């Protein structure tokens, strides 16, 4: 990823499946399709800036839809509330 790219160029959109909806409730976690070249630190920073939240942990995987970031939020932030702001429901 090039330096100076904004958060919106790192995080493309939420990735929603039945499994991600279940994890949103159980693990306070959301998944996003992100820039394939973005590091976990860049993803964490972008999510925190876009949604004004604190991220506990970011894990990534490469799938057929591109790079997917699994983002777990700290206890004071609700993944369900963040999901509603992003248009998950």
N, C-alpha and C positions, 0 to 999 in steps of 0.2 A: 504494500500500500504506500502511496506517495505521502510524504509529510504535508501537513496542512489541509488534508481532506477533512471535511466536517463530519459530525456524527451521522447525519442522514446519508452520507455516502458509504458508511460502514454497515449500518443496519438497514436492510431493505424492507422487510415486513415480517409480521408474526408467522410462525409455522404451526398450523392447528390440525391436530388429529384427535381421535378419541383418547389416545394415550396421553397426549399433551394436556388435554382438558383435565384428566384424572390427576396428573402430576401437579397441575396448577393448584389444586385443592390440597393434595396430600403433602407436597414437598415445597410449596411456595415458589414454584418454578415456571418459567415461560420459555418457549423456544422461538428463535428468530432465524430467518435466512439472512446471512451476512456476506460481506465481501470475502471472496475466497482467499485473498492475500492478507486479511486482517489478523492481527495477533489477538490472543486472549486479553491482553492489557488494553489494546485499542478498542475491543468490543466492550469491555467493562466500562471504560471511560465514556464511550459513546452512549451506552444505555443509561448511565448515570446522568449524563447531560441532557439527553432527549426526554427522559421521564422524571427528572428531579428525584431520584431514588438512590439507595445504596445497594450495591451488588455484593453478595457474599462470595459467590463462586461462579466461574464460567468454564464450561467444558464444551468441546467442539467435536463434530464428526463431519465427514464428507459423505454426502448421499446423492441420490439421483436428482435431487432438487438443488444441489449446490452445497455450500458449507452451512451447517446448522449449528447454532450456538444455543446450548442449554444454560439458561441464566437463572441462578437461585438468588433470591432477594433476602436481605436481612429481615429479622423478625418484625421490625417496626413498619415494614412496607408489605402490602398485600398484593400477591400476584393476580388475584381476581380483580382487584380495583385497577391495577395497571393494565390488565387484559381488557377491561371494559373501555379504558381510555384509548387503547390501540385499535379497537373495533373487533376484538375476538368474538364478542357476543353481539 
